[in-house]
């Protein structure tokens, strides 16, 4: 935000100043004025409103240099809370975070594969309320609820057709959930949420652009640019699953051949397991439970099973080729792997991607590329969904409606 001139009477100005306090950790009014280009009087007025609302607190003073000591400002992390929900066939994950994105409570319940969305919404509202009661957090202290799921981007208005599409793709979730819980609901795809969560909680510096590679049933890519989620013309940035990694590969449902999803996603890994391996691991062979079978293969691979390791490494090599292309196109210096698909054998994927990027990244002579597993792992999408609610409620200036 340095050097940016802001209109002192705009709502975006207040939003941006709060974001400066959040990202700066501990700042003075003078520092906020210098970064924003606002007058000290304007900053004093905005800070007063943030103090009165309990969003910012004074935590001490700078050492005196002869004049009046400057007070230090910080985000009041317990001034408000947000709820994040991650929709997944395997499990529903709820987290409650403070204003800094730190998780203060969580709940895990069965996934969404059994019931229709309308029925699951009733359960979500009930379980969400139970979690807030357990944490003794009043509803008026919660700014909103964020929901992460496959394909749940902000611009989704029509059903997507894919191998992993469900009724949730076109379900009007905010309209169904908001009346039941009395809180605003925002939604986005799980990859974008996972990326935002890494940024909001400060695990990635606010000055750094990066991508989060998410694997669940398929693949997604969340890209953070300048503190905002990149959207694209139709809010469909990040369809890395349809990167072509083998021009003579199998035909994909999208019409192309050799897409990453067809060669490296959990369904493809399970399909490549032979009968002997399936019998040895006790794979279900049920097309609707391929994630269970994938987890068994991945777990065995992590434990050193040679055949399973070969299957996971083949998947990881295809994913590494796609990740390398992303690094070269976007000139990234960080990729974070997140999602349940990396829960059992994430280290194999990290190693393969890291090796490919170190050897072949176009800018390898200029800067390195950090490849790492997300923190907090399986909660990445849910925690990011809570950050999405925080961003919409508290720093709406950073929410992009389209483009980059």
C-alpha positions in Angstrom: 0.0 0.0 0.0 3.0 2.3 0.2 2.6 5.5 -1.7 -1.0 4.8 -2.6 -3.3 7.9 -2.3 -6.6 7.1 -0.6 -9.8 9.1 -0.4 -10.3 10.0 3.3 -14.1 9.7 3.2 -14.4 6.5 1.4 -15.4 3.1 2.9 -12.5 1.6 1.0 -10.1 3.9 2.9 -11.2 2.6 6.3 -11.0 -0.9 4.9 -7.4 -0.3 3.6 -6.2 1.2 6.9 -7.6 -1.7 8.9 -5.7 -4.0 6.5 -2.5 -2.1 7.0 -2.9 -2.6 10.8 -3.6 -6.3 10.2 -0.7 -6.9 7.9 1.7 -4.6 9.7 1.2 -6.4 13.1 2.2 -3.4 15.2 2.2 0.1 13.7 1.9 3.8 14.7 -0.5 6.4 13.3 2.4 8.1 11.7 3.4 4.9 9.8 -0.2 4.5 8.6 -0.2 8.1 7.3 3.1 7.5 5.5 1.9 4.2 3.9 -1.5 5.5 2.9 -0.8 9.0 1.8 -3.5 10.3 4.1 -3.1 13.2 6.5 -2.4 12.6 10.2 -5.8 14.1 10.9 -7.6 11.6 8.6 -5.7 8.7 10.1 -6.5 9.8 13.6 -10.2 9.9 12.8 -10.2 6.5 11.1 -8.2 4.9 13.9 -10.7 6.3 16.5 -13.6 4.5 14.7 -11.6 1.3 14.6 -10.8 1.6 18.3 -14.4 2.4 19.2 -15.6 -0.7 17.3 -13.1 -2.9 19.1 -11.2 -3.9 15.9 -7.9 -2.2 16.9 -6.3 -1.8 20.3 -3.4 0.3 21.6 -0.7 -1.9 23.0 2.0 0.5 24.3 4.2 3.4 23.2 7.4 3.9 21.2 10.4 5.2 23.2 10.4 8.9 23.5 12.6 11.0 21.2 11.9 14.2 23.0 8.3 14.8 22.0 5.0 13.0 22.7 5.4 9.3 22.5 3.6 7.6 19.6 1.1 4.8 20.6 1.4 1.4 19.0 -1.6 -0.1 17.3 -2.5 -3.8 16.7 -5.4 -5.7 15.4 -7.7 -6.8 18.3 -7.6 -10.4 17.3 -10.4 -11.4 19.7 -12.6 -8.5 18.7 -14.5 -10.6 16.2 -14.6 -14.1 14.9 -15.4 -15.9 11.7 -16.5 -19.4 10.7 -15.1 -21.4 7.9 -16.7 -24.6 6.4 -15.0 -27.0 4.0 -17.4 -29.1 2.0 -15.8 -32.4 1.0 -17.1 -35.9 0.2 -14.9 -37.4 2.9 -15.7 -35.0 5.7 -17.2 -31.6 6.7 -14.7 -29.4 8.5 -15.7 -26.4 10.5 -13.2 -24.0 12.0 -13.7 -20.8 14.0 -10.9 -18.2 13.7 -10.1 -14.9 15.3 -9.4 -11.8 13.3 -5.9 -12.8 12.6 -7.0 -16.2 11.1 -5.8 -18.2 14.1 -8.0 -21.3 14.7 -9.8 -21.2 18.1 -12.1 -24.2 17.6 -12.9 -26.9 15.1 -15.4 -29.6 14.4 -15.3 -32.5 11.9 -18.4 -34.4 10.8 -19.3 -36.9 8.0 -19.0 -35.6 4.4 -21.5 -34.5 1.9 -21.7 -37.5 -0.3 -24.8 -39.1 1.2 -27.5 -36.5 1.3 -28.9 -33.8 -1.0 -27.6 -30.2 -0.4 -30.9 -29.1 1.0 -30.7 -31.7 3.7 -27.0 -31.1 4.4 -27.7 -27.4 4.9 -29.9 -28.2 7.9 -27.1 -30.2 9.4 -24.5 -27.5 8.7 -26.6 -24.9 10.4 -27.1 -27.2 13.5 -23.4 -28.2 13.8 -22.2 -24.6 13.2 -24.5 -23.4 16.0 -23.3 -26.2 18.3 -19.7 -25.3 17.7 -20.2 -21.6 18.6 -22.1 -22.6 21.8 -19.2 -24.9 22.8 -16.7 -22.1 22.3 -19.0 -19.6 24.1 -18.8 -17.2 21.2 -22.0 -15.1 20.8 -23.5 -14.8 17.4 -23.0 -11.0 17.4 -19.3 -11.4 17.6 -19.2 -13.5 14.4 -18.7 -11.4 11.2 -19.8 -14.2 8.8 -19.4 -17.7 7.5 -17.2 -18.7 4.6 -17.7 -21.9 2.7 -15.1 -23.7 0.6 -15.8 -26.4 -1.9 -15.0 -27.7 -5.4 -16.3 -25.2 -8.0 -17.9 -22.8 -5.5 -16.4 -19.7 -7.0 -18.0 -16.3 -6.6 -19.0 -16.1 -10.2 -20.6 -19.5 -10.4 -24.1 -19.1 -11.8 -24.5 -22.3 -13.8 -23.8 -25.9 -13.2 -20.4 -27.1 -14.2 -20.1 -30.5 -15.9 -17.2 -32.6 -14.9 -16.3 -36.0 -13.5 -16.4 -34.6 -10.0 -19.4 -32.3 -10.3 -22.1 -32.6 -7.7 -25.4 -30.9 -7.0 -23.4 -28.4 -4.8 -22.0 -26.9 -8.0 -25.2 -25.0 -8.7 -26.8 -25.0 -5.3 -27.7 -21.5 -4.0 -25.9 -22.0 -0.7 -25.9 -18.5 0.7 -29.6 -18.1 0.1 -30.3 -21.4 1.8 -27.9 -21.1 4.8 -28.1 -17.4 5.8 -31.7 -17.5 7.1 -31.0 -20.6 9.2 -27.9 -19.1 11.0 -28.5 -15.3 10.9 -25.1 -14.6 9.5 -23.9 -13.5 6.0 -22.5 -16.4 4.0 -19.8 -16.1 1.2 -18.4 -18.9 -0.8 -15.4 -19.7 -3.0 -13.6 -22.7 -4.4 -11.4 -24.6 -2.0 -8.1 -23.8 -3.7 -8.7 -20.0 -3.6 -9.8 -20.3 0.1 -6.7 -22.3 1.0 -4.5 -19.6 -0.7 -6.3 -16.7 1.1 -5.9 -18.5 4.4 -2.1 -18.7 4.0 -2.0 -15.0 3.2 -4.4 -13.8 5.9 -2.8 -15.7 8.8 0.6 -14.2 7.7 2.2 -17.5 6.7 3.0 -15.8 3.4 4.1 -12.2 3.4 1.6 -9.7 2.1 4.1 -8.5 -0.5 4.5 -11.9 -2.1 2.4 -13.4 -4.9 2.1 -17.1 -4.7 -0.1 -20.1 -5.6 -1.8 -22.8 -3.6 -2.1 -26.2 -5.4 -5.2 -28.0 -4.0 -6.0 -31.7 -4.4 -9.2 -33.3 -3.4 -11.3 -35.2 -6.0 -9.4 -33.2 -8.6 -7.0 -30.3 -8.8 -7.4 -26.5 -8.3 -5.0 -23.6 -8.1 -5.6 -20.6 -5.9 -3.5 -17.6 -6.9 -2.9 -14.6 -4.6 -1.9 -11.4 -6.4 -1.3 -8.2 -4.4 -3.2 -9.6 -1.4 -6.3 -10.5 -3.5 -7.5 -13.8 -5.1 -6.9 -13.7 -8.8 -10.3 -14.3 -10.6 -10.0 -14.1 -14.4 -12.7 -13.0 -16.8 -15.3 -15.5 -15.5 -14.0 -16.3 -12.0 -12.5 -19.5 -13.3 -8.7 -18.9 -12.7 -6.9 -22.0 -11.5 -8.3 -24.8 -13.6 -4.9 -26.5 -13.5 -6.6 -29.9 -13.8 -7.0 -29.2 -17.5 -3.4 -28.4 -18.2 -2.3 -30.8 -20.9 0.6 -32.9 -19.7 0.5 -35.6 -22.5 -0.8 -34.6 -25.9 -1.4 -38.2 -26.8 -3.0 -39.1 -23.5 -6.5 -40.3 -22.7 -9.5 -38.2 -23.8 -10.8 -35.9 -21.1 -14.4 -35.0 -20.5 -13.6 -31.4 -21.5 -12.8 -32.6 -25.0 -9.0 -32.3 -24.9 -6.5 -35.2 -24.4 -3.9 -35.8 -21.7 -5.3 -33.4 -19.1 -3.7 -33.5 -15.7 -7.0 -34.6 -14.1 -7.2 -37.7 -16.3 -3.6 -38.8 -15.5 -2.8 -37.7 -12.0 -6.0 -37.1 -9.9 -7.0 -39.6 -7.2 -9.5 -41.4 -9.5 -6.7 -42.0 -12.1 -4.3 -43.3 -9.5 -6.9 -45.8 -8.3 -7.8 -46.9 -11.8 -4.1 -47.7 -12.5 -3.9 -50.1 -9.5 -3.8 -53.7 -10.7 -5.9 -56.5 -9.3 -3.1 -57.9 -7.1 -2.5 -54.5 -5.5 -6.2 -54.0 -5.0 -6.6 -57.3 -3.3 -3.5 -56.7 -1.1 -4.7 -53.3 0.1 -8.4 -54.2 0.3 -9.5 -51.6 -2.1 -13.2 -51.2 -2.3 -13.4 -51.1 -6.1 -16.5 -48.8 -5.6 -16.4 -45.9 -8.1 -18.1 -43.7 -5.6 -15.5 -44.4 -2.9 -12.4 -43.8 -5.0 -11.1 -41.3 -2.4 -11.0 -44.1 0.2 -9.0 -46.3 -2.1 -6.7 -43.4 -3.1 -6.0 -42.8 0.6 -5.1 -46.4 1.1 -2.7 -46.4 -1.8 -1.1 -43.1 -0.7 -0.7 -44.3 2.9 1.0 -47.5 1.7 3.3 -45.4 -0.6 4.3 -43.2 2.3 5.1 -46.4 4.3 7.4 -47.7 1.6 5.3 -50.0 -0.5 7.1 -50.2 -3.8 4.1 -50.6 -6.1 2.0 -47.9 -4.4 5.0 -45.6 -4.4 5.3 -46.0 -8.1 1.6 -45.1 -8.6 1.9 -42.0 -6.4 5.2 -40.9 -8.0 3.7 -41.2 -11.5 0.9 -38.9 -10.3 3.4 -36.5 -8.7 5.5 -36.3 -11.9 2.5 -35.2 -14.0 1.6 -32.7 -11.3 5.2 -31.4 -11.2 5.1 -30.8 -14.9 1.9 -28.7 -14.6 3.4 -26.9 -11.5 6.5 -26.1 -13.5 4.5 -24.5 -16.2 2.6 -22.4 -13.6 5.9 -21.2 -12.1 7.3 -20.3 -15.5 4.1 -18.5 -16.7 3.6 -16.5 -13.4 7.2 -16.2 -12.2 6.3 -17.5 -8.8 8.7 -18.1 -6.0 6.3 -20.1 -3.7 3.9 -22.9 -4.2 1.9 -24.3 -1.3 0.3 -27.8 -1.5 -3.0 -28.2 0.4 -6.0 -30.4 0.5 -7.0 -33.9 1.6 -5.3 -35.4 -1.4 -1.9 -34.6 0.0 -2.8 -35.9 3.5 -1.1 -39.3 3.3 1.7 -38.9 0.7 2.2 -35.1 0.5 5.9 -35.5 1.0 6.3 -37.5 -2.3 4.5 -34.7 -4.2 6.5 -32.0 -2.6 9.8 -33.8 -3.4 8.9 -34.4 -7.1 7.7 -30.8 -7.7 10.6 -29.3 -5.9 13.1 -31.4 -8.0 11.4 -30.4 -11.3 11.3 -26.7 -10.4 14.9 -26.6 -9.2 16.1 -28.3 -12.4 13.9 -26.6 -15.0 12.3 -23.3 -13.8 13.1 -20.6 -16.3 14.2 -18.2 -13.5 16.2 -20.7 -11.5 19.3 -18.7 -11.9 17.6 -15.6 -10.5 15.5 -16.9 -7.6 14.5 -20.1 -5.9 11.0 -21.5 -5.6 9.8 -22.6 -2.2 7.6 -25.7 -2.5 5.9 -26.7 0.8 2.9 -28.4 2.4 0.2 -26.0 3.8 -0.1 -25.2 7.4 -2.5 -26.2 9.0 -2.9 -29.1 6.5 -6.3 -30.6 6.4 -7.9 -27.4 7.8 -6.4 -25.2 5.0 -9.6 -24.8 3.1 -11.8 -24.3 6.1 -9.4 -21.8 7.7 -9.2 -20.0 4.4 -13.0 -19.9 4.1 -13.1 -18.2 7.5 -10.5 -15.7 6.1 -12.8 -15.2 3.2 -15.6 -14.1 5.5 -13.2 -11.8 7.4 -12.0 -10.2 4.1 -15.5 -9.6 2.9 -16.6 -8.1 6.2 -13.6 -6.1 7.2 -11.4 -5.4 4.2 -13.8 -5.4 1.2 -11.4 -3.2 -0.8 -9.2 -6.3 -1.3 -12.0 -8.4 -2.7 -11.7 -8.7 -6.5 -14.8 -9.2 -8.6 -13.0 -10.2 -11.7 -9.9 -10.0 -13.8 -6.5 -10.2 -12.1 
